[in-house]
Amino acid sequence: MRWVRNAIALAGTVAATAAPLAERADAQTRPAYGGELIASLAGEPASLDPVLAQGDAEVALVSLVFDTLYRVDDQGRSSPHAAAALPVRVEGEERAYRIALRRGVTFHDGAEMTADD
């Protein structure tokens, strides 16, 4: 009978300890339209190199830091972003393409992006 009283006392202690913790727990909820969205990433980015980005956290961070020549939509179609148009094959070259850059694309310091960059 003594072990039953100890088990009940232990269960009461666990319940009393867990109750305040449950009140402080935060969870992501569906955001309302307008205002601010705060969300967490699934993990910590291991690299800021766009070529090495694999996980959700890395891809999300890289897309915020680096821009791309093209964007791909949900159906897998490419559209120009920093490029002015889709690539054009260089005549007489089997694997050479020319990509025109959109004018007015600037770096964080205001310098305009050129083909040399």
A tleap script that builds the chain and sets N, CA, C and O, in Angstrom:
source leaprc.protein.ff14SB
mol = sequence {
  NMET ARG TRP VAL ARG ASN ALA ILE ALA LEU
  ALA GLY THR VAL ALA ALA THR ALA ALA PRO
  LEU ALA GLU ARG ALA ASP ALA GLN THR ARG
  PRO ALA TYR GLY GLY GLU LEU ILE ALA SER
  LEU ALA GLY GLU PRO ALA SER LEU ASP PRO
  VAL LEU ALA GLN GLY ASP ALA GLU VAL ALA
  LEU VAL SER LEU VAL PHE ASP THR LEU TYR
  ARG VAL ASP ASP GLN GLY ARG SER SER PRO
  HIE ALA ALA ALA ALA LEU PRO VAL ARG VAL
  GLU GLY GLU GLU ARG ALA TYR ARG ILE ALA
  LEU ARG ARG GLY VAL THR PHE HIE ASP GLY
  ALA GLU MET THR ALA ASP CASP
}
set mol.1.N position { 0.805 -1.185 0.000 }
set mol.1.CA position { 0.000 0.000 0.000 }
set mol.1.C position { 0.857 1.263 0.000 }
set mol.1.O position { 0.459 2.302 -0.526 }
set mol.2.N position { 2.025 1.153 0.593 }
set mol.2.CA position { 2.895 2.311 0.680 }
set mol.2.C position { 3.301 2.772 -0.721 }
set mol.2.O position { 3.359 3.975 -0.974 }
set mol.3.N position { 3.583 1.833 -1.641 }
set mol.3.CA position { 4.011 2.213 -2.993 }
set mol.3.C position { 2.894 2.922 -3.751 }
set mol.3.O position { 3.167 3.759 -4.611 }
set mol.4.N position { 1.640 2.596 -3.442 }
set mol.4.CA position { 0.504 3.265 -4.090 }
set mol.4.C position { 0.462 4.736 -3.672 }
set mol.4.O position { 0.263 5.620 -4.505 }
set mol.5.N position { 0.655 4.992 -2.351 }
set mol.5.CA position { 0.669 6.375 -1.868 }
set mol.5.C position { 1.825 7.142 -2.492 }
set mol.5.O position { 1.666 8.308 -2.851 }
set mol.6.N position { 3.001 6.499 -2.629 }
set mol.6.CA position { 4.158 7.162 -3.231 }
set mol.6.C position { 3.901 7.459 -4.713 }
set mol.6.O position { 4.276 8.525 -5.203 }
set mol.7.N position { 3.269 6.531 -5.423 }
set mol.7.CA position { 2.968 6.733 -6.839 }
set mol.7.C position { 1.986 7.875 -7.015 }
set mol.7.O position { 2.136 8.682 -7.932 }
set mol.8.N position { 0.968 7.957 -6.139 }
set mol.8.CA position { -0.014 9.038 -6.217 }
set mol.8.C position { 0.650 10.378 -5.906 }
set mol.8.O position { 0.369 11.380 -6.564 }
set mol.9.N position { 1.527 10.395 -4.911 }
set mol.9.CA position { 2.240 11.623 -4.553 }
set mol.9.C position { 3.142 12.066 -5.705 }
set mol.9.O position { 3.222 13.254 -6.018 }
set mol.10.N position { 3.816 11.110 -6.328 }
set mol.10.CA position { 4.685 11.431 -7.453 }
set mol.10.C position { 3.880 11.971 -8.626 }
set mol.10.O position { 4.297 12.939 -9.262 }
set mol.11.N position { 2.746 11.369 -8.922 }
set mol.11.CA position { 1.887 11.832 -10.014 }
set mol.11.C position { 1.400 13.249 -9.733 }
set mol.11.O position { 1.349 14.075 -10.645 }
set mol.12.N position { 1.043 13.539 -8.491 }
set mol.12.CA position { 0.606 14.887 -8.128 }
set mol.12.C position { 1.719 15.899 -8.291 }
set mol.12.O position { 1.483 17.015 -8.754 }
set mol.13.N position { 2.935 15.521 -7.915 }
set mol.13.CA position { 4.087 16.415 -8.058 }
set mol.13.C position { 4.367 16.708 -9.525 }
set mol.13.O position { 4.620 17.854 -9.896 }
set mol.14.N position { 4.324 15.676 -10.359 }
set mol.14.CA position { 4.561 15.847 -11.800 }
set mol.14.C position { 3.499 16.764 -12.397 }
set mol.14.O position { 3.817 17.665 -13.174 }
set mol.15.N position { 2.238 16.536 -12.034 }
set mol.15.CA position { 1.147 17.360 -12.565 }
set mol.15.C position { 1.295 18.811 -12.116 }
set mol.15.O position { 1.073 19.727 -12.908 }
set mol.16.N position { 1.662 19.027 -10.877 }
set mol.16.CA position { 1.823 20.382 -10.353 }
set mol.16.C position { 3.001 21.090 -11.020 }
set mol.16.O position { 2.962 22.303 -11.230 }
set mol.17.N position { 4.040 20.340 -11.350 }
set mol.17.CA position { 5.214 20.920 -12.003 }
set mol.17.C position { 4.935 21.210 -13.476 }
set mol.17.O position { 5.385 22.230 -13.997 }
set mol.18.N position { 4.216 20.350 -14.139 }
set mol.18.CA position { 3.973 20.489 -15.573 }
set mol.18.C position { 2.942 21.562 -15.887 }
set mol.18.O position { 3.012 22.172 -16.955 }
set mol.19.N position { 1.996 21.813 -15.007 }
set mol.19.CA position { 0.924 22.776 -15.277 }
set mol.19.C position { 1.452 24.178 -15.580 }
set mol.19.O position { 1.032 24.765 -16.577 }
set mol.20.N position { 2.360 24.749 -14.764 }
set mol.20.CA position { 2.857 26.090 -15.092 }
set mol.20.C position { 3.653 26.106 -16.405 }
set mol.20.O position { 3.646 27.109 -17.119 }
set mol.21.N position { 4.326 25.015 -16.718 }
set mol.21.CA position { 5.098 24.966 -17.963 }
set mol.21.C position { 4.188 24.988 -19.173 }
set mol.21.O position { 4.522 25.599 -20.189 }
set mol.22.N position { 3.051 24.335 -19.081 }
set mol.22.CA position { 2.117 24.303 -20.201 }
set mol.22.C position { 1.568 25.694 -20.490 }
set mol.22.O position { 1.293 26.017 -21.646 }
set mol.23.N position { 1.407 26.512 -19.476 }
set mol.23.CA position { 0.897 27.861 -19.673 }
set mol.23.C position { 1.894 28.743 -20.400 }
set mol.23.O position { 1.484 29.667 -21.103 }
set mol.24.N position { 3.206 28.489 -20.257 }
set mol.24.CA position { 4.230 29.319 -20.868 }
set mol.24.C position { 4.625 28.845 -22.256 }
set mol.24.O position { 5.378 29.538 -22.941 }
set mol.25.N position { 4.151 27.708 -22.688 }
set mol.25.CA position { 4.557 27.163 -23.981 }
set mol.25.C position { 4.038 28.052 -25.103 }
set mol.25.O position { 2.888 28.491 -25.084 }
set mol.26.N position { 4.906 28.312 -26.086 }
set mol.26.CA position { 4.534 29.105 -27.256 }
set mol.26.C position { 4.454 28.184 -28.458 }
set mol.26.O position { 5.203 27.212 -28.559 }
set mol.27.N position { 3.561 28.485 -29.349 }
set mol.27.CA position { 3.431 27.700 -30.574 }
set mol.27.C position { 3.141 28.648 -31.723 }
set mol.27.O position { 2.582 29.728 -31.532 }
set mol.28.N position { 3.529 28.231 -32.912 }
set mol.28.CA position { 3.207 29.035 -34.078 }
set mol.28.C position { 1.726 28.863 -34.392 }
set mol.28.O position { 1.183 27.761 -34.310 }
set mol.29.N position { 1.100 29.945 -34.743 }
set mol.29.CA position { -0.302 29.901 -35.106 }
set mol.29.C position { -0.463 30.485 -36.494 }
set mol.29.O position { 0.456 31.113 -37.020 }
set mol.30.N position { -1.607 30.284 -37.079 }
set mol.30.CA position { -1.877 30.851 -38.392 }
set mol.30.C position { -1.941 32.370 -38.240 }
set mol.30.O position { -2.704 32.871 -37.414 }
set mol.31.N position { -1.143 33.119 -39.033 }
set mol.31.CA position { -1.123 34.573 -38.884 }
set mol.31.C position { -2.384 35.218 -39.455 }
set mol.31.O position { -3.017 34.687 -40.367 }
set mol.32.N position { -2.726 36.357 -38.904 }
set mol.32.CA position { -3.835 37.139 -39.442 }
set mol.32.C position { -3.322 37.909 -40.652 }
set mol.32.O position { -2.118 38.126 -40.782 }
set mol.33.N position { -4.215 38.319 -41.528 }
set mol.33.CA position { -3.806 39.117 -42.681 }
set mol.33.C position { -3.332 40.475 -42.212 }
set mol.33.O position { -3.928 41.085 -41.324 }
set mol.34.N position { -2.239 40.950 -42.826 }
set mol.34.CA position { -1.660 42.225 -42.439 }
set mol.34.C position { -0.841 42.063 -41.173 }
set mol.34.O position { -0.935 41.035 -40.503 }
set mol.35.N position { -0.056 43.045 -40.843 }
set mol.35.CA position { 0.711 42.988 -39.618 }
set mol.35.C position { 2.036 42.291 -39.790 }
set mol.35.O position { 2.668 42.411 -40.839 }
set mol.36.N position { 2.462 41.575 -38.795 }
set mol.36.CA position { 3.791 40.991 -38.735 }
set mol.36.C position { 3.704 39.480 -38.614 }
set mol.36.O position { 2.856 38.954 -37.894 }
set mol.37.N position { 4.589 38.782 -39.328 }
set mol.37.CA position { 4.656 37.328 -39.256 }
set mol.37.C position { 5.975 36.943 -38.600 }
set mol.37.O position { 7.044 37.352 -39.053 }
set mol.38.N position { 5.899 36.167 -37.546 }
set mol.38.CA position { 7.093 35.675 -36.867 }
set mol.38.C position { 7.060 34.156 -36.943 }
set mol.38.O position { 6.086 33.527 -36.530 }
set mol.39.N position { 8.133 33.567 -37.474 }
set mol.39.CA position { 8.169 32.110 -37.629 }
set mol.39.C position { 9.567 31.620 -37.295 }
set mol.39.O position { 10.516 32.401 -37.235 }
set mol.40.N position { 9.679 30.350 -37.085 }
set mol.40.CA position { 10.983 29.765 -36.786 }
set mol.40.C position { 11.440 28.916 -37.962 }
set mol.40.O position { 10.627 28.467 -38.770 }
set mol.41.N position { 12.746 28.700 -38.051 }
set mol.41.CA position { 13.317 27.831 -39.066 }
set mol.41.C position { 13.476 26.435 -38.483 }
set mol.41.O position { 13.557 26.262 -37.267 }
set mol.42.N position { 13.521 25.452 -39.356 }
set mol.42.CA position { 13.625 24.058 -38.911 }
set mol.42.C position { 15.001 23.735 -38.342 }
set mol.42.O position { 15.153 22.732 -37.646 }
set mol.43.N position { 15.990 24.547 -38.618 }
set mol.43.CA position { 17.329 24.277 -38.118 }
set mol.43.C position { 18.234 25.454 -38.343 }
set mol.43.O position { 17.837 26.451 -38.946 }
set mol.44.N position { 19.460 25.342 -37.857 }
set mol.44.CA position { 20.434 26.411 -38.009 }
set mol.44.C position { 21.189 26.240 -39.324 }
set mol.44.O position { 21.623 25.131 -39.638 }
set mol.45.N position { 21.357 27.320 -40.105 }
set mol.45.CA position { 22.092 27.195 -41.368 }
set mol.45.C position { 23.551 26.808 -41.112 }
set mol.45.O position { 24.201 27.359 -40.223 }
set mol.46.N position { 24.055 25.859 -41.897 }
set mol.46.CA position { 25.443 25.425 -41.756 }
set mol.46.C position { 26.363 26.250 -42.640 }
set mol.46.O position { 27.566 26.312 -42.388 }
set mol.47.N position { 25.814 26.891 -43.681 }
set mol.47.CA position { 26.641 27.630 -44.616 }
set mol.47.C position { 25.831 28.742 -45.256 }
set mol.47.O position { 24.614 28.624 -45.400 }
set mol.48.N position { 26.501 29.826 -45.641 }
set mol.48.CA position { 25.865 30.895 -46.405 }
set mol.48.C position { 26.198 30.775 -47.884 }
set mol.48.O position { 25.821 31.644 -48.671 }
set mol.49.N position { 26.888 29.732 -48.273 }
set mol.49.CA position { 27.237 29.512 -49.678 }
set mol.49.C position { 26.001 29.000 -50.404 }
set mol.49.O position { 25.484 27.939 -50.055 }
set mol.50.N position { 25.510 29.737 -51.419 }
set mol.50.CA position { 24.292 29.305 -52.109 }
set mol.50.C position { 24.423 27.934 -52.771 }
set mol.50.O position { 23.434 27.211 -52.893 }
set mol.51.N position { 25.623 27.573 -53.194 }
set mol.51.CA position { 25.827 26.282 -53.849 }
set mol.51.C position { 25.678 25.136 -52.852 }
set mol.51.O position { 25.254 24.041 -53.222 }
set mol.52.N position { 26.025 25.384 -51.595 }
set mol.52.CA position { 25.981 24.338 -50.571 }
set mol.52.C position { 24.657 24.294 -49.816 }
set mol.52.O position { 24.459 23.400 -48.994 }
set mol.53.N position { 23.751 25.225 -50.069 }
set mol.53.CA position { 22.476 25.282 -49.338 }
set mol.53.C position { 21.643 24.043 -49.633 }
set mol.53.O position { 21.349 23.746 -50.790 }
set mol.54.N position { 21.263 23.321 -48.580 }
set mol.54.CA position { 20.472 22.105 -48.743 }
set mol.54.C position { 19.240 22.092 -47.856 }
set mol.54.O position { 18.150 21.762 -48.322 }
set mol.55.N position { 19.391 22.439 -46.605 }
set mol.55.CA position { 18.277 22.373 -45.673 }
set mol.55.C position { 17.358 23.579 -45.802 }
set mol.55.O position { 17.693 24.556 -46.471 }
set mol.56.N position { 16.199 23.506 -45.159 }
set mol.56.CA position { 15.226 24.600 -45.207 }
set mol.56.C position { 15.808 25.913 -44.701 }
set mol.56.O position { 15.595 26.966 -45.303 }
set mol.57.N position { 16.541 25.849 -43.597 }
set mol.57.CA position { 17.105 27.060 -43.015 }
set mol.57.C position { 18.111 27.699 -43.962 }
set mol.57.O position { 18.113 28.917 -44.135 }
set mol.58.N position { 18.962 26.890 -44.572 }
set mol.58.CA position { 19.970 27.427 -45.495 }
set mol.58.C position { 19.325 28.026 -46.740 }
set mol.58.O position { 19.696 29.121 -47.164 }
set mol.59.N position { 18.377 27.326 -47.320 }
set mol.59.CA position { 17.714 27.819 -48.532 }
set mol.59.C position { 16.969 29.119 -48.232 }
set mol.59.O position { 17.015 30.051 -49.035 }
set mol.60.N position { 16.292 29.196 -47.105 }
set mol.60.CA position { 15.565 30.407 -46.735 }
set mol.60.C position { 16.514 31.579 -46.548 }
set mol.60.O position { 16.249 32.675 -47.040 }
set mol.61.N position { 17.613 31.361 -45.845 }
set mol.61.CA position { 18.564 32.431 -45.584 }
set mol.61.C position { 19.270 32.868 -46.860 }
set mol.61.O position { 19.411 34.066 -47.108 }
set mol.62.N position { 19.709 31.925 -47.661 }
set mol.62.CA position { 20.405 32.250 -48.911 }
set mol.62.C position { 19.495 33.049 -49.841 }
set mol.62.O position { 19.955 33.970 -50.516 }
set mol.63.N position { 18.209 32.704 -49.882 }
set mol.63.CA position { 17.293 33.438 -50.764 }
set mol.63.C position { 17.077 34.867 -50.288 }
set mol.63.O position { 16.719 35.733 -51.086 }
set mol.64.N position { 17.287 35.128 -49.010 }
set mol.64.CA position { 17.169 36.491 -48.492 }
set mol.64.C position { 18.439 37.304 -48.710 }
set mol.64.O position { 18.376 38.527 -48.832 }
set mol.65.N position { 19.594 36.638 -48.760 }
set mol.65.CA position { 20.879 37.333 -48.873 }
set mol.65.C position { 21.321 37.496 -50.324 }
set mol.65.O position { 21.843 38.548 -50.692 }
set mol.66.N position { 21.121 36.476 -51.153 }
set mol.66.CA position { 21.598 36.481 -52.527 }
set mol.66.C position { 20.441 36.558 -53.506 }
set mol.66.O position { 19.362 36.020 -53.259 }
set mol.67.N position { 20.680 37.231 -54.614 }
set mol.67.CA position { 19.679 37.303 -55.670 }
set mol.67.C position { 20.075 36.334 -56.772 }
set mol.67.O position { 21.227 35.907 -56.838 }
set mol.68.N position { 19.139 35.985 -57.631 }
set mol.68.CA position { 19.409 35.030 -58.696 }
set mol.68.C position { 19.093 35.649 -60.049 }
set mol.68.O position { 18.339 36.618 -60.147 }
set mol.69.N position { 19.681 35.075 -61.088 }
set mol.69.CA position { 19.385 35.528 -62.442 }
set mol.69.C position { 17.950 35.199 -62.819 }
set mol.69.O position { 17.285 35.980 -63.500 }
set mol.70.N position { 17.473 34.035 -62.374 }
set mol.70.CA position { 16.128 33.570 -62.719 }
set mol.70.C position { 15.419 33.097 -61.465 }
set mol.70.O position { 16.049 32.685 -60.492 }
set mol.71.N position { 14.107 33.164 -61.505 }
set mol.71.CA position { 13.280 32.598 -60.442 }
set mol.71.C position { 12.480 31.456 -61.030 }
set mol.71.O position { 12.108 31.490 -62.203 }
set mol.72.N position { 12.213 30.449 -60.225 }
set mol.72.CA position { 11.444 29.291 -60.662 }
set mol.72.C position { 10.132 29.284 -59.885 }
set mol.72.O position { 10.130 29.354 -58.656 }
set mol.73.N position { 9.000 29.197 -60.620 }
set mol.73.CA position { 7.701 29.200 -59.953 }
set mol.73.C position { 7.313 27.793 -59.515 }
set mol.73.O position { 8.082 26.849 -59.696 }
set mol.74.N position { 6.136 27.655 -58.947 }
set mol.74.CA position { 5.669 26.371 -58.415 }
set mol.74.C position { 5.515 25.289 -59.479 }
set mol.74.O position { 5.559 24.099 -59.167 }
set mol.75.N position { 5.337 25.695 -60.728 }
set mol.75.CA position { 5.202 24.725 -61.820 }
set mol.75.C position { 6.540 24.419 -62.488 }
set mol.75.O position { 6.584 23.680 -63.472 }
set mol.76.N position { 7.640 24.984 -61.959 }
set mol.76.CA position { 8.972 24.708 -62.499 }
set mol.76.C position { 9.355 25.573 -63.684 }
set mol.76.O position { 10.350 25.292 -64.353 }
set mol.77.N position { 8.587 26.622 -63.960 }
set mol.77.CA position { 8.901 27.519 -65.073 }
set mol.77.C position { 9.851 28.611 -64.610 }
set mol.77.O position { 9.658 29.203 -63.548 }
set mol.78.N position { 10.892 28.879 -65.420 }
set mol.78.CA position { 11.866 29.930 -65.116 }
set mol.78.C position { 11.393 31.253 -65.684 }
set mol.78.O position { 10.820 31.314 -66.772 }
set mol.79.N position { 11.642 32.303 -64.931 }
set mol.79.CA position { 11.380 33.648 -65.439 }
set mol.79.C position { 12.551 34.533 -65.030 }
set mol.79.O position { 13.118 34.348 -63.953 }
set mol.80.N position { 12.920 35.498 -65.883 }
set mol.80.CA position { 14.062 36.372 -65.574 }
set mol.80.C position { 13.831 37.180 -64.309 }
set mol.80.O position { 12.718 37.633 -64.041 }
set mol.81.N position { 14.884 37.354 -63.540 }
set mol.81.CA position { 14.821 38.200 -62.346 }
set mol.81.C position { 15.902 39.265 -62.457 }
set mol.81.O position { 15.593 40.412 -62.782 }
set mol.82.N position { 17.170 38.917 -62.194 }
set mol.82.CA position { 18.260 39.861 -62.421 }
set mol.82.C position { 18.690 39.827 -63.886 }
set mol.82.O position { 19.368 40.742 -64.353 }
set mol.83.N position { 18.306 38.792 -64.602 }
set mol.83.CA position { 18.561 38.706 -66.041 }
set mol.83.C position { 17.464 39.475 -66.768 }
set mol.83.O position { 16.350 39.618 -66.266 }
set mol.84.N position { 17.803 39.975 -67.977 }
set mol.84.CA position { 16.816 40.718 -68.772 }
set mol.84.C position { 15.910 39.766 -69.545 }
set mol.84.O position { 14.767 40.106 -69.853 }
set mol.85.N position { 16.414 38.583 -69.857 }
set mol.85.CA position { 15.650 37.622 -70.652 }
set mol.85.C position { 16.209 36.230 -70.397 }
set mol.85.O position { 17.201 36.069 -69.688 }
set mol.86.N position { 15.565 35.226 -70.981 }
set mol.86.CA position { 16.077 33.859 -70.887 }
set mol.86.C position { 17.379 33.749 -71.672 }
set mol.86.O position { 17.624 34.569 -72.557 }
set mol.87.N position { 18.222 32.760 -71.376 }
set mol.87.CA position { 19.504 32.630 -72.076 }
set mol.87.C position { 19.312 32.415 -73.573 }
set mol.87.O position { 18.338 31.799 -74.005 }
set mol.88.N position { 20.263 32.936 -74.361 }
set mol.88.CA position { 20.255 32.778 -75.809 }
set mol.88.C position { 21.527 32.029 -76.189 }
set mol.88.O position { 22.625 32.408 -75.780 }
set mol.89.N position { 21.375 30.964 -76.972 }
set mol.89.CA position { 22.533 30.169 -77.391 }
set mol.89.C position { 23.423 31.005 -78.312 }
set mol.89.O position { 22.943 31.677 -79.225 }
set mol.90.N position { 24.740 30.946 -78.048 }
set mol.90.CA position { 25.708 31.641 -78.892 }
set mol.90.C position { 25.849 30.846 -80.184 }
set mol.90.O position { 26.122 29.645 -80.162 }
set mol.91.N position { 25.662 31.524 -81.302 }
set mol.91.CA position { 25.687 30.854 -82.605 }
set mol.91.C position { 27.054 30.217 -82.853 }
set mol.91.O position { 28.092 30.844 -82.645 }
set mol.92.N position { 27.033 28.983 -83.293 }
set mol.92.CA position { 28.262 28.258 -83.600 }
set mol.92.C position { 28.908 27.587 -82.393 }
set mol.92.O position { 29.917 26.897 -82.542 }
set mol.93.N position { 28.354 27.774 -81.216 }
set mol.93.CA position { 28.894 27.171 -79.985 }
set mol.93.C position { 27.876 26.162 -79.447 }
set mol.93.O position { 26.686 26.454 -79.334 }
set mol.94.N position { 28.375 24.980 -79.123 }
set mol.94.CA position { 27.462 23.941 -78.648 }
set mol.94.C position { 26.979 24.174 -77.216 }
set mol.94.O position { 25.821 23.903 -76.896 }
set mol.95.N position { 27.862 24.675 -76.361 }
set mol.95.CA position { 27.516 24.830 -74.944 }
set mol.95.C position { 27.659 26.253 -74.433 }
set mol.95.O position { 27.846 26.454 -73.233 }
set mol.96.N position { 27.577 27.221 -75.290 }
set mol.96.CA position { 27.740 28.610 -74.857 }
set mol.96.C position { 26.417 29.358 -74.985 }
set mol.96.O position { 25.739 29.288 -76.010 }
set mol.97.N position { 26.072 30.068 -73.931 }
set mol.97.CA position { 24.850 30.859 -73.908 }
set mol.97.C position { 25.182 32.270 -73.457 }
set mol.97.O position { 26.146 32.481 -72.721 }
set mol.98.N position { 24.400 33.218 -73.890 }
set mol.98.CA position { 24.570 34.612 -73.494 }
set mol.98.C position { 23.356 34.995 -72.659 }
set mol.98.O position { 22.214 34.722 -73.027 }
set mol.99.N position { 23.634 35.639 -71.518 }
set mol.99.CA position { 22.562 36.089 -70.626 }
set mol.99.C position { 22.685 37.600 -70.484 }
set mol.99.O position { 23.674 38.100 -69.949 }
set mol.100.N position { 21.690 38.318 -70.958 }
set mol.100.CA position { 21.666 39.777 -70.805 }
set mol.100.C position { 21.194 40.111 -69.394 }
set mol.100.O position { 20.247 39.512 -68.886 }
set mol.101.N position { 21.866 41.074 -68.771 }
set mol.101.CA position { 21.505 41.488 -67.422 }
set mol.101.C position { 20.517 42.649 -67.463 }
set mol.101.O position { 20.591 43.515 -68.334 }
set mol.102.N position { 19.616 42.651 -66.532 }
set mol.102.CA position { 18.668 43.746 -66.402 }
set mol.102.C position { 19.420 44.982 -65.934 }
set mol.102.O position { 20.251 44.895 -65.029 }
set mol.103.N position { 19.145 46.106 -66.526 }
set mol.103.CA position { 19.805 47.356 -66.119 }
set mol.103.C position { 19.210 47.852 -64.802 }
set mol.103.O position { 18.032 47.638 -64.517 }
set mol.104.N position { 20.040 48.510 -64.016 }
set mol.104.CA position { 19.570 49.100 -62.763 }
set mol.104.C position { 19.649 48.181 -61.558 }
set mol.104.O position { 19.243 48.576 -60.465 }
set mol.105.N position { 20.163 46.958 -61.725 }
set mol.105.CA position { 20.330 46.055 -60.581 }
set mol.105.C position { 21.553 46.536 -59.796 }
set mol.105.O position { 22.641 46.684 -60.353 }
set mol.106.N position { 21.363 46.774 -58.508 }
set mol.106.CA position { 22.464 47.310 -57.702 }
set mol.106.C position { 22.809 46.388 -56.537 }
set mol.106.O position { 22.003 45.566 -56.100 }
set mol.107.N position { 24.024 46.554 -56.057 }
set mol.107.CA position { 24.490 45.859 -54.860 }
set mol.107.C position { 24.044 46.637 -53.634 }
set mol.107.O position { 23.476 47.722 -53.760 }
set mol.108.N position { 24.292 46.098 -52.458 }
set mol.108.CA position { 23.878 46.746 -51.214 }
set mol.108.C position { 24.493 48.131 -51.030 }
set mol.108.O position { 23.933 48.977 -50.334 }
set mol.109.N position { 25.662 48.359 -51.663 }
set mol.109.CA position { 26.319 49.661 -51.531 }
set mol.109.C position { 25.885 50.647 -52.616 }
set mol.109.O position { 26.390 51.769 -52.663 }
set mol.110.N position { 24.965 50.249 -53.481 }
set mol.110.CA position { 24.458 51.138 -54.526 }
set mol.110.C position { 25.176 51.020 -55.854 }
set mol.110.O position { 24.743 51.617 -56.840 }
set mol.111.N position { 26.279 50.254 -55.905 }
set mol.111.CA position { 27.010 50.080 -57.152 }
set mol.111.C position { 26.194 49.213 -58.109 }
set mol.111.O position { 25.593 48.220 -57.699 }
set mol.112.N position { 26.178 49.598 -59.394 }
set mol.112.CA position { 25.387 48.842 -60.372 }
set mol.112.C position { 26.100 47.554 -60.751 }
set mol.112.O position { 27.320 47.533 -60.915 }
set mol.113.N position { 25.330 46.484 -60.889 }
set mol.113.CA position { 25.889 45.178 -61.300 }
set mol.113.C position { 26.193 45.213 -62.797 }
set mol.113.O position { 25.396 45.694 -63.602 }
set mol.114.N position { 27.367 44.688 -63.143 }
set mol.114.CA position { 27.765 44.605 -64.548 }
set mol.114.C position { 28.140 43.158 -64.859 }
set mol.114.O position { 28.177 42.305 -63.972 }
set mol.115.N position { 28.416 42.900 -66.139 }
set mol.115.CA position { 28.834 41.556 -66.560 }
set mol.115.C position { 30.138 41.145 -65.889 }
set mol.115.O position { 30.368 39.952 -65.693 }
set mol.116.N position { 30.988 42.083 -65.535 }
set mol.116.CA position { 32.260 41.757 -64.867 }
set mol.116.C position { 32.017 41.157 -63.475 }
set mol.116.O position { 32.821 40.364 -62.985 }
set mol.117.N position { 30.914 41.538 -62.854 }
set mol.117.CA position { 30.616 41.009 -61.520 }
set mol.117.C position { 30.210 39.573 -61.591 }
set mol.117.O position { 29.921 38.962 -60.562 }
savepdb mol mol.pdb
quit
